[in-house]
Amino acid sequence: MNAVVLTAVLSTANSQIYAGSRLLWTMAKKGNAPKFLTKVNVRGIPINALYVTTVIGMLAFLTL
């Protein structure tokens, strides 16, 4: 049962990090977020937005 719960939590975290980083990237492109979030790597991944989203997610887990 623990494996099922752990898998569900990791899957949810993965999808939310993807969605959050793309949201921040889009907001930065439209001028609603800082411009440093628009940087993408050679594969098209918004790397700075990904870092920001990951740090915020980690801080949220720490509050538990």
Residue pairs with C-beta under 8 A, 6 or more apart in sequence:
13 57
16 57
17 50
17 53
17 54
17 57
20 49
20 53
20 56
20 57
21 45
21 46
21 49
21 50
21 52
21 53
22 46
22 49
24 33
24 37
24 46
24 49
24 52
24 53
25 37
25 38
25 40
25 46
25 49
27 33
27 37
28 34
28 35
28 36
28 37
28 38
28 49
29 38
36 48
37 46
37 48
37 49
37 52
38 46
38 48
39 46
39 47
39 48
40 46
40 47
41 47
